[in-house]
Amino acid sequence: MLNNPDEIIKSDTSKKSLLNLRKDGIITLEPKMGETIQTLESMKIDFEIFKEWTQNEKYNFLVDSRRLQKFDSELRVFAQENSPIFFKKYAVIITSGTSSFLANMFMHLTKPQIPTKLFTNKTDAINWLNEKN
């Protein structure tokens, strides 16, 4: 579980994801237990929930992708085009090793529109998101 219950203001779910709005202004997304593949259909539902929560304000975003085994280019493009609408900063928790290498290569090639950083643990990701620019 990415969040403790006392950290959460709002919660919702889509087909594949658990979504939370934390008291510190971070929106989190993690796959539901047993889910290893994100779909465009589910991601579009996630973004509708973000739209409702943010009400034209921008928040920080934390995604725990350690259990995801597939996140294809169509999803990356959708996320990259739509994330700047809702988010100021984007932190992604990944496993170390090959997935870290591939994620870093993708970020280097696609140049995210908002500050984006990869982490291997939740604490470092949250600390970075809460840093003042």
Disulfide bonds with the S-S distance in Angstrom:
none
